[in-house]
């Protein structure tokens, strides 16, 4: 792409997965787009950050948009499937997802991508951002733009353009969130020491040979990591993030490689503090892998996952600066109750992660946001409203990653890669519409944005959380629009999509409260789960019956995942 006089209609900054989604969607919608990232990869936390066993959006009903398209492409290319661990129903090596994302970028005719770029400054004129000064190959380049999309991990534009934002804890008095600390409690030293969640520099191991991890460590863990295998066994620790080809994602929160020392350093502007933080993060994760190697023996080795290295290209930052948006998502918006009607009407993405927070000194109790679904508990669905992506103060800025307008408490559920990819997709679509119609972001009718997302020809993205409505339902988009209009349209569930590596089992179904079991003819009992609405609707009524099921086994879950009931 040749930028006439240093101008591009849409500039997407940052290396987050939301930025990648925004750039793809904007370019696919017919608008010239430039994506700039600081590192060599573009997939943010799920590739560059190494968190490639992502949480959230696991049910078939939530597998829409670019997230669902990525899952389906991975399934096509990975014959052994994605179900190899117990933290997620999906696991892939970072390079496997990154290669797909980069292929999509190359195929998008109106998209250019510059890697290894630092954003030095942003120029602001009144309520508009107008220019960015980028450093590429050691040289400054000035680019003007019509719309800026911030897809960075930390909300870089908010600091560069001095845009009002939040960082860290909010008091309970601000929004009445049940899990937030009181204003008086916030005076305690803990909140100054840990203003944001602990980051982790994810590191990957490679298991060699038969899967035979010792039940007890060959060598005991040192004081720094003592207790890492107390709540879960050593084999469970290792299989937590097990990936195809026996690669291991080591992102372990229990006396593992979370690094709680000075987590606010990255926002400080103090170069020395920032270097010390990165050094601490790196050394801590490398020491954790070394401890696991001593505990397991020679079968565990560092993986060559990131250009020949075991350490991810970037830390996993769980929290960034947060926009003060037209709308703010708070903890109550995530909890199982009647949904916020205004948010539902403004919805542009669906999430369902259960919510958790990571701190070094203490575990932080959070209000429960789970529901029984498919033989286990899943996170209650929630929506991200369009107003969380922009601020009335700036007419041409959209946020596309963790720095959308949410509370500190809500960030624990909105920070997950699958949801951020969908938020980015919505931001990219909105940016394209604003350029094409010459609108300020706040002027864009959200109903038009929703229709564009639902009817996208490549990766239609859902906006209304209907667990009984899978993305592959033939009239799914119309059903979503009906729900936005308040209509409770009835429909027949679609046949589940075929999944690779499926097998058939004849099982005696046993329903025990929220848990499902299947007894084989040889007497083995299997824990059953499903991600498919039509299985969820039928199987609970089959207690005591023999059924032929199609699905796949995951011994690390451990579960047998039911994809469909055989005729």
N, C-alpha and C positions, 0 to 999 in steps of 0.2 A: 504494500500500500504506500503510495506517495502522499505525504501530508502537505497539502498546499499551504505555503507560508506558515508552516508550523502549527496547523490547526487540525483537530480531529473532533467530530461531533460528540463522541463519548469516550472519555478516558476512564479506565478502571485501574485503580492503584491497589497494590498489596498482593500478598501471596496466599491469602486465605482461600478455602474451598468455595466460599460464597463469591469471591471475586472471579474465580474461574467460571462458576455458573452464570454470573451476571454478564461476563464478556461473551460467552457462548450464545446466550439467549438474545442479547442485544444484536450481535452480528447476524444470527440466523433470522432475526426480524427485519433485516434489510438496512441496518444503520452501520456506517463505518465506525469501527471500535478499535481502540488500542488498549491492550492489557500490559501492564508493567509489573514485574514481580522482583523481589530482592534476591531470590534464590534461583537455582537451576530447574526446579519443578514448579508446577502450577496447582497441585491438588491440595495445598494447605495441610490441615491437620491429618487428613486421612491418607496422604502420601508423603509429603515432605516432613510432616510431623510424626510419621510412623504409627498413627493410631488407626491401623487398618483392620481392626475388628470393631467396627463402629456400633455404638449403642443408639437405640431409638429408631422409629419408623420401620419396625420389622414386620408388622402385619401387612398382609397383601393389600388391604385397603389404603395403607399409607405408602405403598411402593409406587408412587406416581412421579411424574416430572422427570427431571434429570437424574434424581436419585434412583428411581425405578429403572430408567434406561441404562444407567451404569450397572446396576445389579444384573439386568438381563444380558447385557453384553459380556459381563464377567462369567455368567453361567454358560454362555455359548462357548467361551474360550477356555474355560477350566473344566475339563471332563470329570474331575473328582468333586466338583461342586464347591460350595462355600461354607458348609456346616462342619467345622473342624474344632471348635472350642466351646466354652460354656459362658463366656461373657456376652456373646452375640450370636445370632443365627447366621451371621455372615463373617467370613474371614478371607482375606486375600493378601498376597504380598504387595507391598506398596508399589513396586514397579509395574505390577499387573494392572492396577487401576490407573497409574500415571500414564502408561502407554496408550490407554484408551482415551484419556482426557486430551493428551497431546495430539492424537490422531484426529479427534473431533475439532481441535483448534486449527489444525492444518486444513481440514476440509471446509471450514467456515470461511467463505471467500472474502467477507468484509471484516475479517478479524486479523489483526497483527499482534504478535506477542514479543515483547522484549524482556528477556531475563537478565538478572544481575544489575538491576536498576535501583538506585536510591532516589526517593523523592526528597529534594532539598528544601523546597518551599512551595507555598500556594499563595497566589495573589487574590485578594478579596476586594471587590468594589461594591460597597453597600450590601445588598442582600444577595449578591452573586459571587461565586468563585469564577475566576476568569482564566488564570494561567497557572501552570505548574512548571517548576524548574526541576529537571531530572538530571541525574548524573549517570551517564552510560559510557562504558569503556573509558572512564576517567575524564570525560568531557561533559560540561553542562549543556543541556538542551532545553529550550523553552517551548512548551506546547500550550496552546490555547484550546479551549473546549467549550461546548455548549452545556454538557452535563458531566458532572464528576460522580463516579460510583466508588465508594470506599469499600474495597474488599480486603482490607488489611486485617491482620490478626488482632491488632491492638487499638484500632481506631485512629490511625495516624493523622487523618485530615482534621480531626477535632483539635489536636495540638498544633498542627502546622498553621491552621487558619484561625486559631484562637476562638473556636466555636464553643459556647457553653456546653458542658457535659458533666457527667457524674463519674466518680471513680471510687470503688470500694463500698463500704457498708452504708446502709440506710437504716434509720431508726424505725422502730415499730410505730412511733407517733406519725411518721410521714404518710403511710398508706394503711396502717392497721394490719400489716402482714403477720400471720400467726407465728412464724418462725424467726422473725427479725428481733434483734436485741433492742432494749429500751434505750432512750437517749442517755439515761444515767449509766447504764451498763457500758455504753460505748466509750466512756471515759477510762475504762480499764486498760492497762498497758498492752494486753493481748491484741486489741484492735489496732493499735499503732504498729505493733510488730508484724501483724499479718493483715494488712488492709485489703488484700485480695487473696483468692485461692492460691494454693501452692502450684507452681508449674512442675512439669516433669520433662526431662529429656529422654524420650523413649529410645530404647536400645533393643536390637533384635538378636536373638540367638538362633543357632542352627543345631537341631538334634540329628545325630548321625546314627544310622543303623536301627535295629528294632526299638520300638517304644517301650523301654524298660526303666523308667526313672526309679531311683531308690525311694522306698517309703520314708526312710530316715536319712538325713544328710550324712554323707561319707565323712565330711568334716563339719563341725558345728558352725553355725553362723556367728559372726563377730557381734560385739555389743551394738554397733551401728545398725545392723540388720537383724538382731536377735528378736525373735517373735514373728518374723515374716511368714513362717510356716506353722504358726500355732493355731490360728482359726481355720485354716485350710491346709491340707497336707502338701508336701513338696510336689507330688504329681499333679495335684490340683492347681498349685501356683503356676507350674510350667504350662499346663494345658489351658489356663485361663484365656490366653490370647494365641492359641496354637493356630497356625495358618497352613495353607497348602504347601506340600513339600517339607513338612515338619519344621518350618520356620516358626520362631516363637516371638511374639510381640511382648516385650517386658515393660509393662506399664502398670506396676503393682503398687496399690495404695497403702497396704498394711505393712509398715516398717520396710517398705521397698524403696523405689526410686523417686517418689515425690520429694521435692527439695523446698522446704519451708523457710529457708534462711533468706531474709530480706526480700520477700516476693515483690515488694513495690519498687525495687531498684530499676526495673525496666522502664518505669514511667518517670524516673527522677530527673533525667537530663544530666546526671552525674556519670561521666564516662568511666571513672574508676569503679564506682559501685556496679555499673552494668557489666564491666569486664569480670569483676569478682563473682557476680551472680552467674554468668555464663560458665566461668571456670568451675564454680561449685556444682552447677547442674551437670556438667559434662563428667567431672571426676566422680560424682556420686553415682551416676548410672553405670559408669565403667567399673566402679568398685562393686556394685550390685551384681553385675554379670560375672565378675571374677569370683565373688562369693558363691554364686550359683554353680559355677564351673567346679569349684572346690567341693561343693556339696554333692554334685552329680557324677563327677569323673569325666573321662575323655569324650563321652558321647555328646556333651554339650560344648559347642564352639561358637565363637562370634560369627554372625551371618554377614555375608557380603551383600547387604540389602540396599545400601545408599552409595553408589559409585565405589563399590568395593569395601565400604566401611559398615560397621555394625550400628553406629550411632546415627540417628535421624539427622536430616539436613538442618532442622530447626527444633527448638523446644516446643512442647505442647503447652501453649499459654491458655489456661482455662478462662481467663477473664481479661478484658481490655477496658479502655475508656468507653463510656456508654452515652450515647446521644440523649439529650433532653428533647424528646420528639413531640410531635403533635398528639401522640397517644403513647402511654407507657404500659407495658405488660408487667403486672405484679403477681405475687405468689397466688393470690386468690383466683386469678384468671387460669391457673393451671390445675386447680383442685377439682375433685369430682363433685360438681353441683350444677345447677342450671347455668348454662354458658352465658357470658356477657353478650347481650343482644347486639350492642353496638359493635363489639369486636367481631362477632359472627358476620355482620353485614359488611365489614371492612376486611374480611379474612383474605389473605393471599398465600398462606402456607400452613401446613398442619404439622405439629410435632406431638410426641407422646412420651418422651423420656421421663423416667420416674422422679428425677431431681436428686442430686447429691452434691455435697460440698467437700472440699479437701483442704484441711489445715493441719499443720504439724503438731500443735500443742493439744488439740482436743478434737473430738468428733462433734459435729454440729447437728443437733436434732432438727428434723424437718417434718412438717405436716405430711401425712401419707397421701400420695396421689396415685394409687394403683387400683387396678380393677381385675377381677377374675376373667380370664379369656383364654380359650384354647388349651385348657389343661394346666395352666399356671397363672401367674399374675403378670400383667402388663401395665405399662404406664397409662394413666388416663389421658386421652387426647385433648389437645388445646390448639388454638389458632394464633397466628401472628397477624395483627391488623396492619393495613398499609400505613397508618399513621405512625407506626413504630420505626419506619424506614426513613422518615424525613423530619426536619424541623421547620417550623414557620419562619425561622430567622434567615434561612438560606434557601433561595428559590430553585437551585439547580444541583442539590446534593442528595444522594441516596446512599444509605448504608446497606451493606450486603453481607456482613459477617457477624461476629460476636458483639459488635458495638452498636447494634440496634438499640432502641429505647426500651430497656427492661430494667427492673430493679436488680439489686445485688442478689436477692434471694431467688428471683425467677431465672437469673443467669445460669443457675445450677442445672436447669432443664433445657434452656434455649441454646446452650453452647455446643450442642452435638453436631458432628459433621453432616449426617443426612439432612437434618433440618436446615442447616446453614446453606447447603447446596440448593435447597428449594427456595429459601429466602433470597439467595443470590439470583436465582432464575427470575423471581418476581421483580427484583430490583432492575435486572437487565431488560426485562420486558417493559417496565415502566419508563426506563431511560429512553428506549426506542420510541415509545409512543410520545413522550414529551418532545423529542427532537422532530419527529414526523409531523406533529400537530402544533409545534411551537408553543408549548404550554409550560408554565412553571409546574414543579412537581405537585404542589398543593392543589393545582387546578385540574389535575388529571382525574376524570371520573373513575372511581374504583370499580364500578360495574363493568366498564370497558376493559380494564386490566384483568379482572376475573375471567371475562369471556375469552380474552386472548390466551390466558394460561390454560383454561379448560379445553380450548379447541386447538391448541398448538399441534401442528401436523407431525412433529417429530417426538416430542416428549410432553404430552398433555399432563398438566399438574393440578392436583386436587386442591380445593380450598375449604371444603366443608367436611368435618370429621364424622363420617358415617361408617362405623366398623363393619356393617353388614353389606357394604357396597364396594366390591373389589374394582380396581382400576380397569380390569379387562371386561367388565360388564358392557355389552354393546351400546346401551343408551346411557352410559355413565355420566357423560358431560351434561346431558339434559337433566338427569336426576340430580346432579349437583346444583344446577341452576334452579330447579324446583325447590330444593331445600333452602337456597338463599332467599327465595321468594316466600318461604314459610309453608310450602306445600309438602305433605307427607306422602309422596308418590309410592305406590306399591310396585314391587318388581320381583322377578324370579332370579335367584342367584345364578351366576354364570358358572360354567365348568372351570375348575382350577386350571391354571396354565401348567403345561408339562414342565417338570424339572428334571435335569440330568441326574443320572445315578439313582433313579427311583427303583424300588423293588416292591414285590407284593408279599404280604404277610396275612395269614389267617389267624385272627386273634379273638379271644373271648374278652369282650369289653367290660371293664369294671370302673364305675364312676364312684369316687369317694370324695364327696364335697366338691372342692375346686380342682382336685387332682384327678387325672385320667390314667388308667392302666390298661394294658393288654396282656393277657396270658396266652403264651404259645401252646401248641399241642403237646410240646415236651415239658411243659410246666414252668418255663422261664417267664418272669414278669418284667414287662417293659413299661417305662414311663412314657406316656404319649403326650405330644403337644401338636398344635397346628397353628399355621399363620393364615389359613384360608377360611373365609366367612361361611362357605357352604358346609364345611366340616363342623365348624363351631355350632351351626344351627341344627345339625342332625345328630352328631355323636352323643351328646348328653342324654338322649332318649333311648340309647341302645344298650343300657346296662344289662349284663347277663346274656347278651347275644353274641354268637360267632359271626364275625364279619371279615370279608376280604378287603384289605386296605392297601393303598399304594403310597409309598413314602420312602424314607431313608433313615438310616441309623446314625446317630452320633454318640459314640461311647464316652465322650468327654462331657456331654451335657449333664448327666447322661440322659438321652431321650431318643425316642423313635418318632420322627416328624411325619405326620399324616398329611399327604397332599390331596388325596381324594379317596372316596369310597368306591370300590370297584362295582360295576353293575352285577 
